[in-house]
Amino acid sequence: MPIAALLLFAPSLYGQERMRCFFDDFARQYGQMNVEPSTHGVQPFHTEKSIVLRSTHKVIPVYVHIVYRTDDQNLSDSLLALLFLKANQELAFHRRGHRGIPPIFYPYIETPSIELCPYERQSDGRVALRIRRKKTTIKAIGDVHNGRIFYDSLGGSDAVDPTHYLNIWITEMDDYALGYSSFPDMAGASNDGIILNIDYLRRNGPMTYKARTLIHELGHYLGLCHLAGCRTASCDDDDGIEDTPNSDMHYAWSSCPTAPQISCGSEDMFMNYLSLAPDSCILFFTKGQVERMHRTLTTVRTSLARSHCPTPITSEPPWQDIQLVYNPFQQQLWLQLPHGFDRPITCVVYGTDGRLIARMYLTAQTSLLSVPVALAPGWYVLYFIDEGQTRSKMFFVPPN
């Protein structure tokens, strides 16, 4: 069965300037994909048909494979947990009105209502990452033309029940790619899943951006093509989605483009998760894309979706069962800590859009953190940074 490999490139990862994606060559190598045509063909952006979503929250169970060649590539559980935390925050955050999105696109933005679940409850009641670690001797085993990553016998790691789990291989690549993915017509195959570049994930940089690479590949896994098209990446091609404009744009990795960018006769939606733009500027799915992903989960990948994900709880004091309450009138966070500690701890507040809100310090004598700026209603993440370890707790600021 042909693989539809959809690659994201990181030029700064290896010091070379490359396109974000090299989809065209891989589509030609591995054959055509089964993609539904859109009703608007390759005409300029318009939505004559309203898209009505009747979808519920979907939980996708994930099985992670860490296939590493050097010990420093053996990513920690805490880094992986942060990757999925940030990905799920992105998938749950409604971005209408975000400063990085032109108002012309506000009506088409949709929250995916999809959660990635890499956790399982073990026989002793603990919740742990669903993960397999394997050391390999093969350099760049994840290169897309290689194919060995999917097989134990070739130095990689066999997929685990790909009908019921999204398998994600995190491994070494030498072809300047951030990742690639199978398409729904490969559902259940031995190489069905997502492959991510292990060196990109472990380098310095916001985890939010790295999580967007995972989300981009998730879009492919659930049936989405790039906005630049499913086959030829040109104005003569189409992604099969009703409410995305045609595009033939490939953007440099160094920075986000400035809106508006005109492509194929309309304003380019380069801030879409499936565009060919850097991770720092991709922000949302459209209603049509979300409808396509949910339809994939109820048809081709119907065995994947679940309704619940067990919540991991750390047993390390003082982080277990931390309670947070924000007082909007005094701009203070009240913390209830079940355990004491004997050293100052750095606390950092981020918005779910990845913006740094505030940095503060918690000492053994304090239970209140003064936030230097007022927090608007919504979800936030408070990170505790202690002796090189980072833990997080989400909190909600209700409307006044």
N, C-alpha and C positions, 0 to 999 in steps of 0.2 A: 504494500500500500504506500503511495507516495507521501512523503513528509512535506508539509508546507512550512518551510523554515522562514521565520520573520525576524530579522536581525536588527539590533540597535548597536550603533558604534560610538565609542568614546575616544575621540582623538587625543584628548589630554591624558588618557590613561597610559599611552605609550609614546607620547610626544609627537604624534603624527596627526595631521588634519584629515579627517575622514568624514563621509556622510554618516548621519545617525543610523541610516538603515540601508541595507543592500538587498531589499526584497526582490527586486526584478530578476536578478541573476538566479536566485534560489527558486523563484517560481518557474523560470525556464528550465532549471535542472530537474526539479522534482515533479513537474507536470501541473496541470490545471487543478484549481480547487473548486469544490462545489459551493458556489456563492450565489445567493438569491439576487436577481436583478432588482434595482429600484425602479419605481414607476416614473421617475423623472429622467431616466437615462443619463446623458452627460450634459444636460442643460445647466445654465447657471443656477445658483442656490435659490430654492424656493420650497415652500411646504404648503401645497394646495390641499393635502390631506392631513387632518389632525391625527396625532398618534395617541391612542388611549392606552395607558398602562394598567393592567390588572394583575400586577405581580406582588408577591409577598417576599418577605425577607428570606434570603437563601444563604445557607451555611455550606461551604465547600470544604470537606475534609482534605487535608494536605499531608503528604508524606515527603519529608525532606531527605535528600541524599547529599552528604558532604563527601565529595571525592577529591582528596587532596594529595599533592605530591610532596610538599614540604610541610614541616610541622606548623609553621606560622600561617599556613593556609587553612588549618583546622579551626574553623570559626567557632567561637564560644556560643554556648546556649543563650547567654544574655544578649549577644549581638543579633542572633536570629530572632529572639523574642522581640527585640526592638524593631527589627525589619517588619515583622508581621503586625506589630502594634501600629507603626506608622502607616502601613498599607491599609489597615482596616480603618484608621482614622480618615485617610483620604477617601476611602470608599463610602464612608458614612457622612461626609461633610458636604453640606449644600452650599455651593459657591455662587449662587446668583448675587450679583452686586459686588463681586470680588474686583479689586482694582486692576487685576491683570487681564480682565475679560471685557471686551468692548460691549456696550449696552445692546448692540444689534443682536448679540447672541444670547442675551438673558432668557428669552422665551423658550429656548431649546435645551437649557441645562436640566439635567436630571440626576438625582442621587441614585446610585446603582442598587442599594439595598442588598448587597452581597458581602459576605464575611468569609475570610479565609481562616480555617481552623487547623493549625498544626499541632494541636494538643489532644491527648487521650488520657482517660482515667485508667490507672493501672489497678492491678488486683488488690493492692494494699490501700487503695483509696487516693493515692497521690495523683496529681495531674502533672504530666511531663510532656515534653516535645516528642512528637512522632518523628523519629529521626534515625537514620543509619549513617554511620561514619565508616569510610573505607579509604585506606592509603593505597595509592597507585604509583607505579614507576614510570608511567607514560606521560611525557610532556604534552601539554595542551590537549588533553584527551577530550575536551569539550568542543573543539573546533567542529563546525557544522559539517564539514566534508569528511570528518573522521568516522563518526558513528559508533565508536567503541564505548562511549560513556554509558550506553544503555545496557551493557552486558557484563556480568560478572566475569565470564570466561575471557573477555578481551581487556580486562583491567578496570572496567567501569562498575556499575551497580545496577542489577536487574530492577525493573519497575515492580512496585508492589501493587497488585490488584488495580490496574489503571481504570477499570470500569467503575470502581467505587472511590478511588482516591485521585486527586490531582498530584501527580509526582513532580517534584521540583528538584532538579539536579543543580548543585552549586559546585562549580569546578573551574579548572584553569583553561583559558583560551589564549591563543596567540593571533587570532585574526581580527583584533581590534573591536570585537563585538561586546556589547553589554549583555546580550542574551538573545534567545530565539525560542520559538514555540511551535508546537504542532497545531493543526487546525481540526475542527470537529470531525472531518471525514476520516480522521485517524483514531477515533474514540476506541479505547480498549487495546490498542496495539502496544507492542513492547517498547516503542519509542514515543509514546503519547505522553506529553507533558511539557514543562517549561525548563529551560536551561539558562542559568545565570552565571555571569563571570565572577569568580571568587575573588579576584584581585580588585575588581571595582568595588565590591561590597566592603572589603576590609581597608580600603584607603580612607584618608581623611575626607570629610565632606558631610553635609547634612544627610541624615538617614532618610528624611522625607523625599529627597530627590532620588535616592536609590530605590525607595519603595515605589516610586512612579515607574521605574523600569519594570518592576514586577507587575504593576497594574497594566502597563502597556502590553506586556506579554499575555497577561490574563485576558485582555480583550481579544487577542488573536485566538487563544485557546477556546474562547466562547463564541467564535465566529465572526470577529471583526477584522476587516482589512484596514490598511492605512488609508487616510483620506486621499492620498495620491493615487489610489486605485488598487485593484486586486491583482492585476496582471502586468500592465505596462507602465504604471506610474506616470501617467500623462493626462492631459485634458481629454483625451479620447477614451479614457478608462473611467471607472466609477467604483466606489466602495460598496454599492448595493444598499445604502442607507438613505432614507427619504429626506432627513433634515440635516445632512452635512453637505457643505459646498464642495464642488470639485476642486482639486488642487494638483499642481505639478511641482510644488515647492519642496526643496531640500535645504535645510538651514544649517549654517555653521554651528559647531558645538560651543564656541567660545562665549556666546551671549544670546539672550533672547532678542528676537527681532522687535521692532517698534511697529505697533498697529497704526494705521491699517497697512497690510500687505495685500496686494491685488494678485489673484491667481485665477486663471481660467474664467475671467470676466466677472469675478465677484470677490468680496473681501475674504481673505484666507483665514480659516479657523485654526491657526497654528497653535493655539493654546489648548486644543483638544488632546486627550490622552493618546489618540492614534495618529497624531500628526508626526511629521519628520522634523521636530524641533527638540531642543535640549530639555532634559528633565526639569530644569528650574522653571520652565514656563508652561508645561503641560498641566492642565488643571481640572478638566471636566469631561464627562460623557454627555451626549445628547439623548433626548427621549428615544429616538429611533435606535441608537446604539444599545441603550439599556433594554429596550424591548427585544432586540435581537439576542442579547446575552441571556435574558430570562427564557426566551423561547428555546434556545439551545439547551438550557438546563431542564426544560420540561419535555424535550424530544430526544435529541441525539445523546445528550449526557444526563439523561433522567436518573440514572443510578447514583449520581454524585451528591445531589443536594440533600442536606439534613436540616433539622430545625433547631439544633442546639449545639453549642460548643462549650465544653467544660472550661472553667476559669482557673488558670494557674495561680496558686498562692504560694509565695515564698515562705519558708520556715525561719528565715534569718531575722532576728530582731535588729533594729526596731521597725522594720518595714511592714510587717504583717499587720493587717487591719488598721492601717492609718485612716483616720477620719479627717476630712477637710471641709470647712465651711467658709465661704467668702462673705464678708460684711461690706456691701457696696457703699455704705455711708461713711465708713472710716477707712475704706480701701485696705482691709486687712484680711489675711487668710488665717483662720484659726485651725490649729492642728491638734489632734488628740493622738498621742503616741503611747502605745501600750508598753513600751520598753524605753529605758533611758539610754543615753550614750554619753561619752566623755570627751568629745572633740567637736569642733565646728564642722558643719556640713554645708556645702554649697547647694542652693536651691535655685532652679531655673524654671521659669514659666514660659511655655510656648503656646501659641494658638494652634488649632488643628490645621491651619494652613501653612504651618512651619515657621511662622514669624516669631522671633524672640521678643517676648513681652517685658520680662524683668529678670534680674539676677539678684539674689539675696543670700544671706547667711543665717543658718539656724545653729544656735548654741544650746548647750544642755539646760540653760536657764530660761529659754524662750519657748513659748507655745503659740506666739503670734508673729506673723510675717507681714510687714508693711509693704504693700505693692505700690510702687511709685507712680503708676498710672491707673486710671479707672478701667475696669474690665467690662466690656460690653456683654450683653447676654449671650450665652453659648457655652460650648465645651472648651476646656483647656487641659493642658498636661503639665503637672509639676514634676520635674526631675530632681532626684536627690543624688548628688555626686559625692561619693565618699571613698577616699583612698583608691581612686581609679575605677571603682564600680559605680554603675549608673542604674538606678531603679526609678520607676515612674508611677504616678497615680493621677488618674483623670478626675476632674471635678467640673461641676456645672454651675454657671452663674445664671440664675433665673431672671426673667424680665422684672423690672421694677413694678 
